[in-house]
Amino acid sequence: MMFGMGEAVKRQKVIYYSDELKDEFSTAKIKPIIIDKDYSYDGNGLRKLSHIFWYVILARPLAYIFLKLKFGHKIVNRNALKQSEGRSIFIYGNHTNAAADAFIPSMVSFPKDAYVIVHPDNVSMPVLGKVTPSLGALPLPDTREAVRNFLSSIEGHLTKNEAVMIYPEAHIWPYYTKIRPFKDTSFRYPVQYHSPVYCFTNVYKKRRIRKTPRIVTYVDGPFLADETLSAKEQKQRLRDLVYETMCTRSAENNIEMIKYIKETKHD
């Protein structure tokens, strides 16, 4: 039987990239606000109440339902976090899904609350930007004065034995199945605050019926800084341990929704 061109198999989506560290493929176009000394990271008593409502009562249960229905979400080895009960922790993850990545940190860290270090875009949206701080968004500061407030907020969460979450790849690459190289900059925090480090790796699994792949989140750790080394060396070692672990876990991907091809430079 002959098939016409209209019945041809749909081709796989392809994205071309040039720089693993800088290229961004999120479709959201947001003008970020300036995070300066006047930005309030922790707000007042109302912020605490709104956190209970938006994060604990509303977002976390809805996130669980959404992830299960949309992605058949499963977490593997979350019990590893029990090794750090009673301590604050830092969690690092790969950044491959705008919708799921907003919710998975709170699923991984449970029962700890997760506070996610984010780009200012996340608190700049007209309506949702007013809610995301109550959901745990900690935007990166733009000024030196704001840095003090930012670090003070992190320290406050750490004293409550909560989890601080970081996406070290920084930029979203939808459905990417490898781990992009990332800098060791954000690993200064666990070195500075003597906190255990964990990582999670989201991988995509093919499903029999649904086109949307399943997301399986692998949790690994704890990784501890070697305090016999200099602070710079501790930071690099933690980065390498997390990166190598995530690269190993990424081999569990068995479906490639989008093919990423690096552009070659021509003279």
C-alpha positions as CSV (number, residue, x, y, z in Angstrom):
1,M,0.0,0.0,0.0
2,M,1.3,3.4,-1.0
3,F,1.1,6.3,1.4
4,G,0.7,9.9,0.4
5,M,2.9,12.7,1.7
6,G,0.0,13.9,3.9
7,E,0.3,10.6,5.8
8,A,4.0,10.9,6.4
9,V,5.3,10.3,10.0
10,K,5.6,13.6,11.9
11,R,9.2,14.6,12.2
12,Q,11.0,15.0,15.5
13,K,11.4,18.6,16.7
14,V,14.9,19.8,16.4
15,I,16.5,22.7,18.3
16,Y,19.9,24.1,17.3
17,Y,22.1,25.6,20.0
18,S,25.5,27.3,20.2
19,D,26.3,27.7,23.9
20,E,25.4,25.2,26.6
21,L,25.9,27.8,29.3
22,K,24.0,30.7,27.9
23,D,21.3,29.5,25.4
24,E,17.7,29.8,26.7
25,F,14.8,28.0,25.1
26,S,11.9,29.0,27.4
27,T,9.1,30.6,25.4
28,A,8.2,33.0,28.2
29,K,9.0,36.7,27.4
30,I,9.1,38.6,30.6
31,K,10.7,42.0,31.5
32,P,12.4,41.4,34.8
33,I,12.1,43.8,37.7
34,I,15.3,45.1,39.4
35,I,15.9,43.3,42.6
36,D,17.5,46.0,44.7
37,K,17.7,46.9,48.4
38,D,14.0,47.6,48.5
39,Y,12.9,44.1,47.5
40,S,11.6,42.3,50.5
41,Y,12.6,38.6,50.5
42,D,10.7,37.6,53.6
43,G,8.0,40.2,53.8
44,N,6.1,40.5,57.0
45,G,3.7,38.4,59.0
46,L,1.3,38.3,56.1
47,R,3.9,36.7,53.9
48,K,4.2,33.8,56.4
49,L,0.4,33.3,56.4
50,S,0.3,33.5,52.6
51,H,3.1,30.9,52.4
52,I,1.0,28.5,54.5
53,F,-2.0,29.1,52.2
54,W,-0.3,29.1,48.8
55,Y,2.5,26.6,49.4
56,V,1.3,24.2,52.1
57,I,-2.5,24.1,51.7
58,L,-2.9,24.8,47.9
59,A,0.3,24.4,45.8
60,R,1.9,21.3,47.2
61,P,-1.2,19.1,47.0
62,L,-2.2,20.4,43.5
63,A,1.4,20.0,42.4
64,Y,1.3,16.3,43.4
65,I,-1.9,15.8,41.5
66,F,-0.7,17.7,38.4
67,L,2.6,15.8,38.2
68,K,0.9,12.4,38.6
69,L,-1.8,13.1,36.0
70,K,0.4,14.9,33.4
71,F,3.7,13.0,33.8
72,G,3.0,9.9,35.9
73,H,5.7,11.4,38.2
74,K,7.7,9.0,40.3
75,I,10.6,9.8,42.8
76,V,13.3,7.2,43.4
77,N,15.5,7.2,46.5
78,R,13.9,10.2,48.3
79,N,14.7,8.3,51.5
80,A,18.3,9.5,51.1
81,L,17.1,12.8,52.6
82,K,16.5,11.1,55.9
83,Q,20.2,11.0,56.4
84,S,20.0,14.8,56.9
85,E,17.0,14.9,59.2
86,G,17.2,18.0,61.5
87,R,19.6,19.8,59.2
88,S,19.2,22.4,56.4
89,I,20.1,21.1,52.9
90,F,20.8,22.3,49.5
91,I,19.3,20.5,46.5
92,Y,20.5,20.8,42.8
93,G,18.5,19.6,39.8
94,N,18.5,19.6,36.0
95,H,16.3,22.2,34.3
96,T,14.3,20.6,31.5
97,N,10.6,21.4,32.0
98,A,9.0,24.8,32.8
99,A,5.9,23.3,34.3
100,A,7.3,20.3,36.2
101,D,10.4,22.1,37.4
102,A,8.2,24.6,39.4
103,F,6.7,21.8,41.4
104,I,9.2,18.9,41.7
105,P,11.4,20.6,44.4
106,S,8.6,20.6,46.9
107,M,7.9,16.9,46.1
108,V,11.5,16.0,46.6
109,S,12.1,18.0,49.8
110,F,8.9,16.9,51.6
111,P,8.3,17.3,54.5
112,K,10.8,20.2,54.4
113,D,9.7,23.3,52.6
114,A,11.7,24.1,49.5
115,Y,12.9,27.6,48.7
116,V,14.1,28.0,45.1
117,I,16.7,30.4,43.9
118,V,15.3,31.8,40.7
119,H,15.8,34.4,38.0
120,P,14.0,37.7,38.7
121,D,11.6,36.8,35.8
122,N,9.8,34.5,38.2
123,V,8.7,37.4,40.4
124,S,8.1,39.9,37.6
125,M,4.9,38.5,36.1
126,P,1.9,40.9,36.5
127,V,-0.2,38.5,38.7
128,L,1.6,35.3,39.3
129,G,4.8,37.3,40.2
130,K,3.0,38.5,43.4
131,V,2.3,34.9,44.4
132,T,5.6,33.1,43.6
133,P,7.5,34.6,46.6
134,S,4.9,33.0,48.8
135,L,5.6,29.7,47.0
136,G,9.3,29.9,47.9
137,A,10.9,31.9,45.0
138,L,14.1,33.7,46.0
139,P,15.1,35.9,43.1
140,L,18.8,36.6,42.5
141,P,19.8,40.1,43.6
142,D,20.8,42.8,41.1
143,T,22.6,45.2,43.5
144,R,25.2,44.9,46.2
145,E,22.7,46.1,48.8
146,A,20.2,43.4,47.7
147,V,22.8,40.7,48.1
148,R,22.8,41.2,51.9
149,N,19.1,40.8,52.0
150,F,19.3,37.7,49.8
151,L,21.9,36.0,52.0
152,S,20.0,37.0,55.1
153,S,16.9,35.3,53.7
154,I,18.8,32.1,52.9
155,E,20.4,32.0,56.4
156,G,16.9,32.4,57.9
157,H,15.6,29.4,56.0
158,L,18.6,27.4,56.9
159,T,18.2,28.1,60.6
160,K,14.7,26.5,60.3
161,N,16.2,23.4,58.7
162,E,14.5,24.0,55.4
163,A,15.7,23.1,51.9
164,V,17.2,25.6,49.4
165,M,16.9,24.5,45.8
166,I,19.1,25.5,42.9
167,Y,19.0,24.8,39.1
168,P,22.7,25.2,38.3
169,E,22.1,24.9,34.6
170,A,20.2,28.2,35.0
171,H,18.4,28.0,31.6
172,I,15.5,25.8,30.6
173,W,16.1,23.3,27.7
174,P,12.7,21.5,27.3
175,Y,12.9,17.7,27.5
176,Y,16.8,17.7,27.2
177,T,18.1,14.3,28.1
178,K,21.7,15.1,29.0
179,I,23.3,17.3,31.6
180,R,24.7,20.6,30.5
181,P,28.0,21.7,32.0
182,F,27.5,24.2,34.8
183,K,29.7,26.5,36.9
184,D,30.6,25.9,40.5
185,T,29.4,29.4,41.6
186,S,26.2,28.3,43.4
187,F,28.1,25.7,45.4
188,R,29.6,28.5,47.5
189,Y,26.4,28.3,49.6
190,P,26.7,24.8,51.1
191,V,30.4,25.4,51.6
192,Q,29.7,28.7,53.4
193,Y,26.9,27.3,55.5
194,H,28.3,23.8,56.1
195,S,25.1,22.1,54.8
196,P,24.7,18.7,53.1
197,V,24.2,18.7,49.3
198,Y,21.7,16.6,47.4
199,C,20.9,16.4,43.7
200,F,17.9,15.2,41.7
201,T,17.9,14.2,38.1
202,N,14.7,14.2,36.1
203,V,14.7,11.6,33.3
204,Y,12.0,10.9,30.6
205,K,10.5,7.5,30.1
206,K,8.4,6.4,27.2
207,R,4.9,5.4,28.0
208,R,2.8,2.8,26.1
209,I,-0.3,4.9,25.4
210,R,0.3,8.5,26.2
211,K,2.6,10.7,24.1
212,T,3.7,12.7,27.1
213,P,6.6,10.9,28.6
214,R,6.8,9.9,32.3
215,I,9.1,11.8,34.5
216,V,11.2,9.8,37.0
217,T,13.2,11.8,39.5
218,Y,16.3,10.2,40.9
219,V,17.6,11.6,44.2
220,D,21.2,11.3,45.3
221,G,23.3,12.4,48.2
222,P,24.2,13.5,50.7
223,F,27.5,15.0,49.4
224,L,29.6,16.8,52.0
225,A,32.2,19.4,51.6
226,D,35.8,18.2,52.3
227,E,36.8,20.8,54.9
228,T,40.5,19.8,54.6
229,L,40.4,21.6,51.2
230,S,40.3,25.3,50.6
231,A,36.9,26.9,50.1
232,K,37.5,27.2,46.3
233,E,38.5,23.5,46.1
234,Q,35.5,22.4,48.2
235,K,33.2,24.3,45.9
236,Q,34.7,22.7,42.8
237,R,34.6,19.2,44.3
238,L,31.0,19.5,45.3
239,R,30.1,20.7,41.8
240,D,32.0,17.8,40.2
241,L,30.3,15.2,42.4
242,V,26.9,16.5,41.6
243,Y,27.6,16.9,37.9
244,E,29.0,13.4,37.5
245,T,26.1,11.8,39.5
246,M,23.5,13.6,37.3
247,C,25.3,12.6,34.2
248,T,25.2,8.9,35.3
249,R,21.5,9.2,36.1
250,S,20.7,10.9,32.8
251,A,21.6,7.6,31.1
252,E,18.2,6.4,32.3
253,N,16.4,8.5,29.7
254,N,14.8,6.2,27.1
255,I,12.9,8.8,24.9
256,E,14.1,11.9,23.1
257,M,11.2,14.3,22.6
258,I,13.4,17.1,21.1
259,K,16.7,16.6,19.4
260,Y,19.3,19.2,20.3
261,I,22.1,19.8,17.7
262,K,25.1,22.1,18.2
263,E,25.6,24.5,15.5
264,T,29.0,24.4,13.9
265,K,30.9,27.6,13.3
266,H,32.1,28.4,9.8
267,D,35.0,30.7,9.0
